[in-house]
Amino acid sequence: MIKKPFVTKTQLDAIVKQYPTPFHLYDEKGIRENARKLKQAFAWNPGFKEYFAVKATPNPAILKVLQEEGCGVDCSSLTELMMSERCGFRGDEIMFSSNETPAEEYIKASQLDATINLDDITHIDFLQECVGIPKKISCRFNPGGVFSLGTDIMDNPGDAKYGMTKEQLMEAYSRLKELGVETFGMHAFLASNTVTNEYYPTLAKILFELAVEIKEQTGVQLNFINLSGGVGVPYTPDKEPNDILAIGEGVHKVYDEVLVPAGMGDVKIFTELGRFMLAPYGHLIVKAVHEKHTYKEYIGVDACAVNLMRPAMYGAYHHITVMGKEDATCDHVYDVVGSLCENNDKFAIDRNLPKIDKGDLLVIHDTGAHGFAMGYNYNGKLKSAELLLQEDGSVRMIRRAETPEDYFATLEGFWE
Ligand SMILES: *Cc1c(COP(=O)(O)O)cnc(C)c1O
């Protein structure tokens, strides 16, 4: 698939006149259309709801757009709960899928009447001490072992710190029932960034069959099953994007095969997608500021890993378009690098690109999720602004860039 930016060079030239690079730019139209498609894919399930994983793109303007499209939020920290509260999310619109949770976070989640998704059986007692056991609760399942699709190993749940074993899960539901819980849910996140239409249906089958077992063993009838995140996006041009309509149909099919015959045809399906909802609808816009010719050819840009950590952290590929040279031959091989004193600060390594000149604008693709959000301040580098390309073509700044004053704010009074 050819990766094309969602902005044209003309649009971008105008934007950079007003807002200096680097910045993250989000595409409101793309976000809305995709959210509507997800809703359509699960329209067969009347209780369906997407809880956007706030950690992927924690910006109120983005949360508002998704709220208007009928999404709730999935939080896992105090500040994510606070941001969601300030955006007007309440009660059934908030899922709290945390782990190693501090008491203050359970207290906040309880104040907001969020649905708490327990990561561990020991947290039943802890939650009871903190705020008491709510009427509605969810439990997170981890089957252990490896998660595979056919012969492909997708991920390694047995190595993951999340969730309860099957035995713990059964015990947890029985205890929670005794403690007065009336509405139950189940959650599992078994593979990350899957680019296959099989992940959700395969996960759903595991969870649906388990739900039937839970009913038989404990008498607990689940009200919802949360398929969580993990539906991915094609970062590299050789991959095809997931077909969310096919994924929804795949889940529908196993629902009809497993849950309906068991008399559980009223179970609601929830999702907690982050990457799928936002990644393709964000670009990191940077400018080429230096070129260096030593043992390799380097292009230095005005952003660095603090603005996008995924390449440094995971060796992740992010496609790059040199604006105005979309159709030029990729006859140069570059490392595209930032300015950190850290050699993993490279947005691209040995990448075939057209000849890049100083001043060229580069679009780094698929940065809308887990992009700005993973930012940090190494080397005293500052986080960039975030801009929203609105449906009418105008641009709105939805977060200003950090200033040195922001960086020094936590040191106020410590200068002697
Ligand atoms: C990170 C996370 C998500 C979102 O994952 P994506 O890969 O972005 O879809 C959903 N739920 C939980 C609990 C998470 O930690």
The ligand as an ORCA input file, in Angstrom:
! r2SCAN-3c Opt
* xyz 0 1
  C      -2.413      0.075     25.830
  C      -3.731     -0.486     26.170
  C      -4.783     -0.474     25.233
  C      -4.624      0.044     23.826
  O      -3.740     -0.714     23.106
  P      -3.526     -0.451     21.522
  O      -2.446     -1.397     21.155
  O      -3.135      0.973     21.396
  O      -4.821     -0.737     20.862
  C      -6.005     -0.978     25.639
  N      -6.197     -1.467     26.891
  C      -5.210     -1.506     27.805
  C      -5.495     -2.024     29.150
  C      -3.955     -1.024     27.473
  O      -2.979     -1.058     28.385
*
